[in-house]
């Protein structure tokens, strides 16, 4: 069977990270946020677009 080494590495890293926080999603998320803040990269948050009741195909 074909194996993707990169995908296997990603799964291994994610498993190690989860295990280090005892699979606590709140703690894992806090760690991701901390790493994101420490990265120094600009984070862009976009507001979701509101849906309108207008038809996509207006009649003339």
N, C-alpha and C positions, 0 to 999 in steps of 0.2 A: 504494500500500500504506500502511496506517495505521502511524504511528510513535509510540511512547511516548517523549516527551522526557525524562521523569524516569528511565525505565529506561536510556535511552541515556547520560544523565549518570552514572548509577551505574556502568555498564559502563566508561565513559571513566575515571572516578576509580579504579576497581579496576585497570584496565590500567596507568594511570600509577603507581599504588602498586607493583604487581608489577614493572614495568619499573625503578623506582627501586632495587629490591633485586635486580635481575638475576634475577628470577623464583625467588629462593631462598626456599622456604616457611618454613624455620627462621628466617630473618632477618625475613620478613614477620610471622610469628607473634610474634616477640620485640617488634617494633615495636607490634603491636596490644596486647600485654600492657602495654608501657610507657605507651601512650596511655590504656589502661584505668586503670592505677594513678594517672596524673596527673590523671584526670578528677575525682577526688574523690567519685565516686559509689560507693554501697555495692554490692558484688558478692555475690550470693547463689549458693552452690553447693549443690545438692540431691543427696543420695545416691540412687542408683537403687533403686527398689523391687525387693525380691526376689520372684521368682515362687515360688509354692507348688505342690505336686502335687495340691492339693485341686481337685476339680471345681468348675466355675462353677455347675453345676446339681446340687446334692447330692440324692440319692434319700432318701426318708423311710423 
